[in-house]
């Protein structure tokens, strides 16, 4: 195998060191929020966002005033994007059926899909007002019929952002708070004097938000580990360097630690893309951020074959994977570890992020190896149930259960089964013994 790294980002050791610092800061902050509630939240908001309103929760009047600041075109665009997300989420929801089956005479098994009863949606917005993130969490939770949806977003340039608040409200949020970072996630998960805690936290965020969710998992549910954005472009010479460079930098501008990886089997395309990135960074308004991400986290990986590209792509398990090759559907068929795929040059990650309808809250840091992204199903819990409706079935299942419990040494468990065998099968089973094989079981 000949895999050549023409450019590397930070080493794994350096990234692990950054993660350790983040972990320690988040742990201390969450402990403070749990101990001091609203007072801690207010201090953190003043410190990090220079924001300390009379109430972090927006009133209906404040929400209406913010929405009124948007132009008709802006409002229409938000509604259009939200409709695309809701339509796809509804199609996904429709695919999730409650079931009930009779697995043998008199034995009924089933499951029901029940919404999580309260969800906290985090919508990033300190550096860029992430209007689209509100659709992905709030609107999708609404499609799932979550009874209580609360949403938090940081102030943007010192005040609530009208676009984000409009998207939250139109998406179906029942409570909207203007707060960001660890304090928002902690307040929603742990609760404070003025905020009732939720059962689940969802939404993307920076490294601190992602780590806060990770540390809170167990006390509350989370959607997935969705930290700083990642992008990979898998390309061959069917596309040009301008397209590859544009798509890499389009995601690198998210933050200072957003990995962007070019994976190709063309040395010519690789070298030209690096040059094109240098050119675009001279004119990109967000170059200050994108340049740091590219310099510290950007990678260019040259492979000999498509099979090697596939292997590397699955190993990296990037959040966004843009495939622009002469065999895009081959990658769709064979790739197993990623957040979402964007197939062909007409497709791009920005469309997925903002409007096309798939959910943009996706797994990062290799989490794509074990989970997909946020979708309507994440807001639903699949609960099983069972019932036995005939005496014969109670005796037969009871006999099997009794013997299997005794095999493991669980006498009390066995007696639960034996009681049914005696009562519904008319067979006396001495305490502490497994039931004999019934005629039906034979």
C-alpha positions in Angstrom: 0.0 0.0 0.0 1.4 3.4 -0.9 -0.4 6.2 1.0 1.5 9.5 0.9 0.6 12.4 3.2 1.5 15.5 1.2 0.3 17.6 4.1 -0.4 16.7 7.8 -2.2 18.5 10.5 -1.7 18.4 14.3 -0.4 15.0 15.6 -2.7 12.7 17.6 -0.7 13.5 20.7 -1.2 17.3 20.3 -4.9 16.8 19.7 -5.2 14.6 22.8 -3.5 17.3 24.9 -6.0 19.8 23.7 -8.8 17.4 24.6 -7.4 16.9 28.1 -7.4 20.7 28.8 -11.0 20.9 27.5 -12.1 18.0 29.7 -10.8 19.6 32.9 -12.3 23.0 32.1 -15.7 21.5 31.4 -15.7 19.3 34.5 -15.1 22.2 36.8 -17.7 24.4 35.1 -20.4 21.8 35.2 -19.7 21.2 38.9 -20.1 25.0 39.5 -23.4 25.1 37.6 -24.8 22.1 39.6 -23.7 23.7 42.9 -24.8 27.3 42.2 -27.4 27.2 39.5 -28.6 30.5 38.1 -25.8 32.5 39.7 -23.1 30.4 38.0 -24.9 30.6 34.7 -25.1 34.4 34.9 -21.4 34.7 35.9 -20.4 32.5 32.9 -22.6 34.4 30.5 -21.0 37.7 31.7 -17.5 36.3 31.5 -17.7 34.6 28.0 -20.5 36.5 26.3 -20.6 39.9 28.1 -24.3 39.3 28.4 -26.5 39.6 31.5 -30.2 40.3 30.7 -32.9 40.5 33.3 -34.1 37.1 32.1 -32.2 34.7 29.8 -35.6 33.3 28.6 -37.2 35.4 25.9 -40.8 36.4 26.3 -43.4 36.0 23.5 -43.2 39.8 22.9 -39.4 39.7 22.6 -39.6 36.8 20.2 -42.2 38.6 18.0 -40.1 41.8 18.0 -37.0 39.8 16.8 -38.9 38.1 14.1 -40.3 41.4 12.9 -36.7 42.5 12.3 -36.3 40.0 9.4 -37.2 41.0 5.8 -39.9 39.0 4.1 -37.3 37.3 1.9 -35.3 36.2 5.0 -38.3 34.9 6.7 -39.4 33.0 3.5 -35.9 31.5 3.1 -36.0 30.2 6.7 -39.4 28.7 6.2 -38.4 27.0 3.0 -35.3 25.4 4.6 -37.3 24.3 7.6 -39.9 22.8 5.3 -37.3 20.7 3.6 -35.9 19.4 6.9 -39.4 18.7 8.3 -40.4 16.8 5.1 -37.4 14.5 5.2 -37.8 14.0 9.0 -41.5 13.1 8.5 -40.6 10.6 5.8 -38.1 9.0 8.2 -40.7 9.0 11.0 -43.2 7.3 8.7 -40.7 4.5 8.2 -40.7 3.8 12.0 -43.6 1.5 12.7 -45.1 0.3 15.9 -45.3 -3.5 15.7 -47.2 -6.3 17.4 -46.7 -9.9 16.4 -48.0 -13.3 17.7 -44.7 -15.2 17.9 -46.4 -18.5 18.9 -50.0 -19.2 19.8 -51.0 -17.0 22.8 -47.7 -15.0 23.0 -47.9 -11.4 21.8 -44.8 -9.3 21.5 -44.6 -5.7 20.3 -42.9 -2.4 20.5 -44.0 1.3 20.5 -42.0 4.3 19.4 -42.5 6.9 22.2 -41.1 10.5 22.0 -38.5 11.6 24.6 -40.6 13.8 26.9 -38.3 16.8 27.1 -35.4 17.9 25.0 -32.9 20.7 25.2 -31.6 21.9 21.8 -28.3 23.7 21.6 -27.9 26.0 18.6 -24.4 27.5 18.2 -24.2 31.2 17.4 -21.3 33.0 19.1 -19.1 33.3 16.0 -21.7 32.7 13.3 -25.5 32.7 13.9 -26.3 29.1 13.0 -29.9 29.6 11.8 -29.9 26.2 10.2 -29.0 24.3 13.4 -32.4 25.3 14.8 -34.1 23.4 12.0 -32.0 20.3 12.6 -32.8 20.0 16.3 -36.0 22.0 17.1 -38.0 21.3 14.0 -37.0 17.6 13.9 -38.0 17.2 17.6 -41.3 18.7 16.6 -41.8 16.1 13.9 -41.1 13.5 16.6 -43.8 15.2 18.7 -41.6 15.8 21.7 -43.9 17.5 24.3 -41.4 19.9 25.7 -38.7 21.4 23.5 -36.4 24.1 24.9 -33.7 25.8 22.9 -30.6 27.8 23.8 -28.4 29.9 21.6 -25.6 32.4 22.6 -26.0 36.1 22.0 -24.6 37.2 18.7 -22.7 40.6 18.8 -24.2 41.2 22.2 -27.9 40.4 21.6 -30.2 37.7 20.4 -29.9 37.0 16.7 -33.3 37.5 14.9 -32.7 34.7 12.4 -31.8 32.1 14.9 -34.7 33.0 17.2 -37.2 33.0 14.3 -36.0 29.5 13.3 -36.3 28.2 16.9 -39.8 29.7 17.3 -41.1 28.6 13.9 -39.6 25.1 14.4 -41.7 24.7 17.5 -39.6 25.5 20.6 -41.7 25.9 23.7 -39.0 27.9 25.7 -36.2 29.9 24.2 -33.1 31.0 26.2 -30.3 33.3 25.1 -27.2 31.6 26.6 -24.3 29.7 25.1 -21.5 27.3 25.8 -21.1 25.0 28.7 -23.5 27.1 30.8 -26.4 26.5 28.3 -25.8 22.8 28.1 -25.3 22.5 31.9 -28.4 24.5 32.7 -30.6 22.5 30.4 -29.3 19.1 31.6 -28.8 19.8 35.3 -31.6 22.4 35.8 -31.4 25.6 37.8 -33.8 27.5 40.0 -35.5 28.9 36.8 -35.0 26.1 34.3 -36.4 22.7 34.7 -34.0 20.0 33.5 -34.6 18.0 30.3 -34.3 14.3 29.5 -32.0 14.8 26.5 -29.6 17.3 25.0 -29.0 17.6 21.3 -27.2 19.8 18.8 -23.7 20.6 17.6 -21.2 23.0 19.2 -17.6 23.8 19.8 -15.2 21.4 21.6 -16.4 22.6 25.0 -20.1 22.1 24.2 -19.3 18.6 22.8 -17.3 17.7 25.9 -20.1 19.0 28.2 -22.6 16.7 26.4 -20.2 13.8 26.8 -19.7 14.3 30.5 -23.4 14.7 31.1 -24.4 11.6 29.1 -26.0 9.1 31.5 -27.6 11.8 33.6 -29.3 12.8 30.4 -29.4 11.3 26.9 -27.5 13.0 24.1 -27.8 12.7 20.4 -24.2 12.0 19.6 -20.7 13.4 19.9 -21.0 16.5 17.5 -18.0 18.7 18.0 -16.1 21.0 15.7 -16.9 20.4 12.0 -14.9 18.0 9.9 -14.9 17.6 6.1 -13.2 15.2 3.7 -13.2 15.6 -0.1 -12.6 12.4 -2.0 -11.7 13.4 -5.6 -10.1 12.2 -8.8 -9.3 14.1 -12.0 -13.0 14.3 -13.0 -13.0 17.5 -11.0 -10.7 20.5 -10.7 -8.7 22.1 -8.0 -10.9 25.1 -7.6 -13.9 22.9 -6.6 -11.8 20.9 -4.2 -10.2 23.9 -2.6 -13.6 25.8 -2.3 -15.2 22.8 -0.6 -12.4 22.3 1.8 -12.2 25.9 2.9 -16.0 26.2 3.0 -15.9 24.0 6.1 -12.6 25.1 7.5 -14.0 28.6 8.1 -16.3 27.1 10.9 -13.6 27.4 13.5 -9.9 27.2 14.3 -9.9 23.4 14.8 -12.0 22.2 11.9 -10.2 19.3 10.0 -10.4 19.5 6.3 -8.9 16.5 4.3 -8.3 16.0 0.6 -8.2 12.3 -0.3 -7.2 11.7 -3.9 -5.4 9.4 -6.3 -4.1 12.2 -8.4 -0.9 13.9 -7.5 -1.6 16.7 -10.0 -5.0 17.4 -8.4 -3.5 17.3 -4.9 -0.7 19.8 -5.7 -3.0 22.1 -7.6 -5.6 22.1 -4.8 -2.9 23.2 -2.3 -2.0 26.1 -4.6 -5.6 26.9 -5.1 -6.2 27.0 -1.3 -3.4 29.5 -0.9 -5.0 31.7 -3.6 -8.4 31.6 -2.1 -7.1 32.3 1.3 -5.9 35.7 0.0 -9.5 36.7 -0.9 -11.8 34.8 1.5 -13.4 37.1 4.0 -13.2 34.4 6.7 -9.6 33.5 5.9 -8.4 34.4 9.4 -10.3 31.4 10.7 -10.0 29.1 7.7 -6.2 29.6 7.5 -5.6 28.4 11.0 -7.8 25.3 10.5 -6.1 24.5 7.2 -2.6 25.0 8.6 -3.1 23.1 11.8 -5.8 20.5 10.8 -5.7 20.3 7.0 -4.4 17.2 5.3 -3.7 16.0 1.8 -3.6 12.3 1.4 -2.4 10.7 -1.9 -3.4 7.1 -2.6 -2.6 4.7 -5.5 -6.1 3.2 -5.9 -9.7 3.7 -5.2 -9.6 0.7 -2.8 -6.9 2.5 -0.8 -9.0 5.7 -0.8 -12.0 3.8 0.5 -9.9 2.2 3.3 -8.4 5.6 4.4 -11.9 7.3 4.3 -13.4 4.6 6.5 -10.5 4.9 8.9 -10.8 8.7 9.2 -14.6 8.5 9.5 -15.1 12.2 8.7 -18.2 14.0 9.6 -18.9 15.3 6.0 -17.6 13.3 3.1 -17.9 14.8 -0.4 -17.3 12.3 -3.2 -16.5 13.6 -6.6 -15.1 10.8 -8.7 -15.9 8.6 -11.7 -17.6 6.1 -9.3 -19.5 8.0 -6.7 -22.2 5.3 -6.2 -19.4 2.8 -5.6 -18.3 4.8 -2.6 -22.0 5.0 -1.5 -22.2 1.2 -1.7 -19.0 0.4 0.1 -18.3 3.2 2.7 -19.3 2.2 6.2 -17.9 4.9 8.5 -18.9 8.6 8.0 -21.4 11.3 9.1 -23.1 12.0 5.8 -22.2 11.6 2.1 -22.4 14.2 -0.5 -22.3 12.6 -3.9 -21.1 14.2 -7.1 -19.9 17.7 -8.0 -23.4 19.2 -8.1 -23.8 18.4 -4.4 -22.0 20.2 -1.7 -21.8 20.2 2.1 -23.2 23.7 2.4 -26.5 22.6 0.9 -26.7 19.8 3.4 -25.8 22.3 6.2 -28.4 24.8 5.3 -31.3 23.7 3.2 -31.5 20.5 1.3 -33.3 18.6 4.0 -30.9 16.0 5.5 -29.9 16.7 9.1 -26.5 18.5 9.6 -25.9 17.4 13.2 -23.4 14.7 12.5 -20.8 12.5 14.3 -17.3 13.8 14.7 -14.0 12.4 16.1 -14.6 9.0 14.5 -18.0 8.6 16.1 -19.3 7.7 12.6 -17.9 4.3 13.3 -20.7 3.5 15.7 -23.5 6.1 15.1 -25.2 8.1 12.4 -26.3 11.7 12.7 -29.2 13.3 14.4 -32.5 12.3 12.9 -36.1 12.0 14.0 -35.5 8.6 15.4 -33.0 10.0 18.0 -36.0 11.7 19.6 -37.9 8.4 19.9 -37.5 5.6 22.3 -38.5 2.1 21.1 -40.1 0.3 24.0 -41.0 -3.3 23.9 -44.0 -5.1 25.6 -45.3 -8.6 25.9 -48.4 -10.4 26.9 -49.5 -14.0 27.2 -53.1 -14.5 26.4 -53.8 -18.3 26.9 -53.3 -20.8 29.7 -51.5 -23.2 27.4 -48.9 -20.5 26.3 -48.4 -19.4 30.0 -47.6 -23.0 30.9 -45.4 -23.7 27.9 -43.3 -20.5 28.1 -43.3 -20.9 31.9 -41.8 -24.4 31.7 -39.0 -23.2 29.4 -38.4 -20.2 31.5 -38.3 -22.2 34.7 -35.7 -24.6 33.4 -33.5 -21.9 32.0 -33.6 -19.9 35.2 -32.5 -23.0 37.2 -29.7 -23.4 34.6 -28.4 -20.1 35.8 -29.1 -20.7 39.5 -31.9 -18.1 39.8 -34.4 -19.9 42.0 -36.5 -16.9 42.6 -36.7 -16.2 38.9 -37.7 -19.9 38.3 -40.5 -19.6 40.9 -42.1 -16.7 38.9 -42.3 -19.1 36.0 -43.3 -22.1 38.2 -46.2 -20.2 39.6 -47.7 -19.9 36.1 -47.0 -23.5 35.3 -48.9 -24.6 38.4 -51.7 -22.1 38.0 -52.3 -22.2 34.3 -50.9 -25.7 33.4 -52.1 -27.7 36.3 -48.6 -29.1 36.9 -47.2 -29.1 40.4 -43.5 -28.0 40.5 -41.8 -28.3 43.9 -40.1 -25.0 45.0 -36.5 -24.9 44.0 -36.9 -27.2 41.0 -37.2 -26.5 37.3 -40.5 -27.4 35.7 -40.8 -30.7 33.8 -41.2 -30.5 30.1 -44.8 -29.9 29.3 -46.7 -31.8 26.6 -46.8 -28.6 24.5 -43.1 -28.1 24.9 -42.4 -31.7 23.9 
